[in-house]
């Protein structure tokens, strides 16, 4: 049990601090102001009965009444901050705090009586100037002391619990953000070697067919492309134009491999290239479309790409003339779609749209949309 209390205190102390220099300064300055006010009131009253009396006894009396509360308030705040049970507003702790308040009130009243006794010994005229009538040892004087202690304790506990709750919520949000970024980074890194391996397979196919010159050109394009995709940590969002360049580089490699068999049409709406999107979204969709088309082993393989910006959303549409949506069973294609879906879900929660279906004229059609995020220069 003590270990649990220590762990709580150490962990929360890094996030929640109730006692600070500002609190100490506030407590002592407030106590000083109240002491001066009480001294002024006391001196005005005493001078009516003992003209010519010095101001010093009134200052000492006011200080003994109020300066006590400055270190006591700081001590209460320290107890709330450092001890788990001390700051709980629970039925089990309240009676203990009431007992503590009564004990401290009695101690403070005894201290006041001793202070008054010293003042009367130094200035005897104070006894007939009203000091003998002071109700120092009575419930009328003790009750405000008890209530003031409980008020300070309750206020310190409530403020600390509020700050601790906010700190815990902030820590939860930071942890959730870190986990989301870590998961998103892992998903993005999963797509990078996926693209590289597929490109290497294309190079292998060219070499096996004896087309060494085309294979060399593909290697050259691949070396340029990998500088952008593998040698740096990708941000969470990239410009649509950068994502399009990666997809076009991939298509250029595939066009070298398949020659006239592969036809590509790209339609870009003005303004969409300055928007932002997650990296490695378009290229896997284009790669799937190429695979859908060439799998039928025919001459007319067509891939169409549309990029648009409507209703504060970015829209991507990739259509091929291959086997249709049932071709998603081709090994590797389902992984790409699920990877894209997972990353869009992490970034946009329920505000994205991802649909894969058979196109009306045959082939497969994939539609993706997500909220606009403009890239500012």
Secondary structure as UniProt FT lines:
FT   HELIX           2..13
FT   TURN            14..15
FT   HELIX           21..49
FT   TURN            51..52
FT   HELIX           56..66
FT   HELIX           68..82
FT   HELIX           85..87
FT   HELIX           91..122
FT   HELIX           124..129
FT   HELIX           131..133
FT   HELIX           139..208
FT   TURN            209..210
FT   HELIX           212..229
FT   STRAND          238..239
FT   HELIX           240..258
FT   HELIX           259..261
FT   STRAND          262..268
FT   TURN            270..271
FT   HELIX           272..274
FT   STRAND          275..277
FT   HELIX           282..294
FT   TURN            295..296
FT   STRAND          301..310
FT   TURN            311..312
FT   STRAND          313..320
FT   HELIX           325..329
FT   TURN            331..332
FT   HELIX           333..348
FT   TURN            349..350
FT   STRAND          353..358
FT   TURN            360..361
FT   STRAND          364..371
//
